Amino acid sequence: MLKERAVAMGRVWEKEEKIIKVPCKFRYKEEGILPIDPFERASHQYNLIEAIDDE
């Protein structure tokens, strides 16, 4: 469990959530079935927690 500042649907809050890392280098908390498209992941079933810039 990690404490993250999650941003979704115009709101910001802090929660302890189990997060996963997905190939598009964004981290999401899991909320449902994973859509194919990474942007659909962010907007539909997943809330964007953090963009990872490791390049």
C-alpha positions in Angstrom: 0.0 0.0 0.0 1.3 3.4 -1.0 0.1 6.8 0.0 -0.4 8.7 -3.2 -2.0 12.0 -4.2 -4.5 10.8 -6.8 -6.1 13.1 -9.3 -9.3 12.1 -11.1 -12.4 13.7 -12.4 -11.3 17.2 -11.3 -10.7 16.2 -7.6 -7.6 15.7 -5.6 -7.4 13.5 -2.6 -4.9 11.3 -0.6 -5.6 7.7 -0.1 -3.7 4.5 0.6 -4.3 2.4 -2.5 -2.7 -0.6 -4.0 -1.3 0.5 -7.4 -0.1 -1.2 -10.5 2.3 -0.2 -13.2 1.2 -0.4 -16.8 3.3 -0.4 -20.0 2.5 3.2 -20.9 4.5 4.5 -17.9 1.5 5.7 -16.0 0.4 4.3 -12.6 -3.2 3.7 -11.9 -5.2 2.3 -9.0 -7.3 -0.6 -10.2 -11.0 0.0 -10.3 -12.3 -2.5 -12.9 -11.7 -4.2 -16.2 -8.6 -2.9 -17.9 -9.4 -1.3 -21.3 -6.9 -1.8 -24.1 -6.2 1.9 -24.7 -4.0 3.5 -22.0 -6.0 6.8 -22.3 -9.2 4.8 -21.8 -7.6 3.3 -18.8 -7.1 6.7 -17.3 -10.5 8.1 -18.1 -12.8 5.1 -17.9 -11.9 2.3 -15.4 -8.8 3.7 -13.9 -7.8 6.9 -12.0 -4.5 8.4 -13.0 -2.2 8.6 -10.0 1.1 9.6 -11.4 2.8 10.0 -14.7 6.2 8.4 -14.6 8.9 10.2 -16.6 12.0 7.9 -16.6 13.4 8.7 -20.0 
